[in-house]
């Protein structure tokens, strides 16, 4: 296991350098990290050089996918994030939180399909109640959601997220169901979708690591239904053009299907098999449950999204 060098005097390290380290881990990009921290790139590079010298480690190395952490760099960044989270919570609990004055950046995790449907009403709600606040939407893989909530890297997570509930809490926003989205050019309405037609059609499989919607495949298999998968894609937002211009079918949540219908050339039909409804929730971590800003943000999410 990687350990912090024993000759490092932690008490002499500037807290801003700790934030620099955690922000680099989140963004993997010097420009984005400097922008988020409100400093110039030379200032950030100088701070990183000081950290490298202090810990006698490169900490972050430039690679084809951005600034990649060394094992020690990743360990330090994650431990710094927990420490800074405790400091931030202590400050927040001692200060009065006023939404109308806050310039805080609120971070919420959701998939691209969630961003398409949830961000407009949530942003409108925040503009009405906290005009100076900033909203950052992050995509976090399912296996990273709990750690992100615990560390404070994200304030809340929204969606159909089958995550461990031991240290998290959630509030139900609404129940949802699956439908089949088809292109009207290749699948004009001819009555309900039959199982025979469903099985004979070519399907799109969305294998997104950011949501629980891939579980629909398991639900179909439980009904003895095996689809003919023609293409597998990682994101939902490419579906409208893909389905409208082809003979492909896709199974997805009904509310999102209605949004996609507005793009033209698409229509949603009922599935020929009955799949169980699923729950769309907002999740948060018990560690931050009493933080006034996080609690307020959670309430805004419920206010904005529960009526959808």
N, C-alpha and C positions, 0 to 999 in steps of 0.2 A: 504494500500500500504506500502511495506517495505521502511524504510527510513534509511539513514546513521546516526549512533549515533551522537548526537549533540556535544559530548565532544571530538570528533576526530579532531586532528589538521592535516588536509590534507597536509599542506605545509611541514610537517616533514616526509612524507612517501616517501621512495625511489621509483623512477620510475621503477626500476627492480622488485620491489614487485608487482607493478601494472601489469607488463607483466607476472609475475608468475601467478597471479590470472586469467588473460584472457587466458593464455595458458592452464591452468588446465581445464578451462571451455570447451575449444576446444577439448582437447585430452582425458579428463576424466581419465588420466593415469599418475602416477608420473614419471615412467621411460621415457615415451615418452615426457612429458613436460620438464624434466631435459635435455634430449638429444636435444630437439629443442632449449632450452635456452642456451645450452652449459655449463651447470653446473652439479655438482654431485647430486645424489639423497639426500645425507645428507644436502647439501646446500639448495636444494629446500625445504626439510622438515623444515629446520630451518627458511627459509623465510616465509613459510606458518604459522609456529608457531607465528612469529612476527605479521603477519596480524591478526591471530585469537585473539591475545592479544590486538592488537590495536582496533579492532572492537568488542571485547567481543562476538564473535560468532564463531562457528566451521567452517563456510564458506564452507568447503568440507568434506563430510563423505564417508568413504570407503564402497562400497556396491557390490553386485554381478555383476553390470554393470560398475564397476570402481568408480572413485571419483565423487560422485554426489553432486551438490551444494545445500546448504541451500537456502531458498528464498533470504536472504540478500546476500549470496555469488553469486547467479546468477545476482542479481541486480547490485552489485558492478562490477562484471566482465564485464557486458555489458556496463555499463557507463564508466568503465576504458578503454574499447576497443574504444569507441568513442573519448575519450580524447586523448588516445595514437595515434589514427588515425590522429587527428588534428595536433599533435606534429610532427608525421612522415611526414605529407604533408607539414608542414612549413619548415622542414629541407630539404625535397626533392626539394621544389621549390627554395630554396636558394643555393642548390648545383648543380653542373654540373653532369649530369648522363651520364656515359660512359659504354655502354653495354659490351664492351670487358673486362672491369675491374670489373664489379659488381659481388658481391657474394650474391646478394639479393635472397630471396626465393619468387618465384612467385606462387600464389595459384589460381588454376582454378577449378571450380565446373563443374562436368559432371557425367552422370550415368555410370554404368559399361559398357553398350553398347557403350557409347561415348568414354570411356577410351580405349576400344578395338580398335576402329577405329581411334581416334584422337591423342592419345598420341605418337605413333611412329613418324609420320611426324612432330608433334609439337616439340618433343624432339630433333629431327634431326635439325630443324630450330634453336632452341636455342643453340645447341652445335656449330653451325656454327657462330652465331653472338654474343653469350654470353657464352663462354666455362666454366666460373666459377659460373654461375647462377644455382639456384636449382629450380626444378619444383615440386610442390606438388599438386596432384590431390585429390580433396575432393568430397565426396558425400554429397550433401545438399538437403534436401527435398524441394519441390516446394514452400511451404509456408515460407521457411526460406531464399530463395535466395535473395530477396530484402534486408532484414536486413543484411545478410552476405556481400553483396556488399556495403551497406551503411556504415557498421562499419569498413570495410577494412579487415575482416576475410578472404574474398576472393577478388581477384583482378578482376576476370572475370568469367562468366558462359557461357557454350557452350551447345547448344542442341536445341531440340524442347521444348521450355519452355514457356508455356502460363502464364507469370508473369505480374504483374501490371507495366505499362509503365510510370506512373506518374513521378517518379524520376529516371528512368533508361533510357538508350539509348541502341541501338543495331545496328549491321551491319549484313547484310545478307551474309552468307557464301555460301549456295547453296540451291536449292529446291530439295526435295526428294519425293519418292512415296513408297507405300506399295506393297509388293509381298507376296506370300505364299511359305514357306519353307517346303519341305517334304523329307522324307527318301526314297532313291532310291530303297531300299530293299522291302519296303511295298507299295510304290507308283511309280512303273516304269512308264516312260513316255508313255502315251497313248493319246496323243493329249492334248488340253488345259483343264484346270481345269473347270469342269462344276459346275453350281450352285447346282445341285442335289448331286454331289459327295462332294462338299464343305460342304453342310448341313449335309450329312450323316456321315462325318468324325468326329473323336475326335480331339479336339483342345487344345492347350496350351494357357493359359492366363497369360501374364506377368504383374503383378500388382506392378510395381516399383514406389515408392514415389519420385524417383529422376528424372523422365522424364515425358514428356507429352504424351508418346506413348499409355498410357491406354485410350486415347481419341478415339482410333481406334474402341473400342467397341461401343461408341456412334455413330460413323460414320456408322458402319454396321447396327445398329438399325434404323438409319435414312433411310436406304434402305430396311427396313423390314426384315433384315437378323438377325436371332438369332442363334448363334453357339452352338454346343454341347461341353461345356467346360468339359474336363476330368481331368485337373490338373491346379492349379494356383500356380505360382512360383514368388518370389520377384526379381529375377535377370535374365538378358538375357544370361549371359555367360555360364549357364548350358545347354542351348538349344541344341548345336550340338550333344552331346552324347545322350541326351534325345530323340530327334527327330529321329536321325539316327538309333537308336535301337528299334524303335516302329512304330506304325501306326499313330502317332500323326502329326498334322499340326500346324504351327504357322504363324501368320501374323506379318511381321516386315519390317523395311526399306530395300530397295533393295541393298544398298551398304553393309550393314552388312550381308545380305543374301549371297552376293558374297564372303565375307570373310569366312563365315561359310562353304560354299561349298568347300573351300580349305581344310577343315578338313577331307573330304571324306565321301561318303555315303549320300550326301545331294544334292538336286537340288531345284532351285527356279522356280516357275511358276507364271503366271499372275493370279490375283484374278478374280473371275467370276463376280464381281461387281466393278464399278468404284468408287474409293474413292478419295477425293480431295488430291492434293499434299500438303505437309507441308513445312515450312521454318525452316532451321537450322541456328541459329544466334549466334553471340557472344554478350553478354550483359555486360554492366558496369554501374556504378552509376554516376550520375552527380556530386556528391560530390568529386569524384576523377578524374574527366574528364581531368583536367589540370596537374595532377601529371605526370612528365616526365617518371618515370619508368612504371607506369600503362599504360600510353598512348603508350609507346614503346611495352610493352607486348601485348597490344591489337592489334597493327599492326603486330606483329609476328604471332599471331593467325590467322589473316586474310591471311597473306602471306602463311602460312603453310597449312591451311585447305580449303580456297576458291577453289583451283584447284581440290580438290578431286571429 
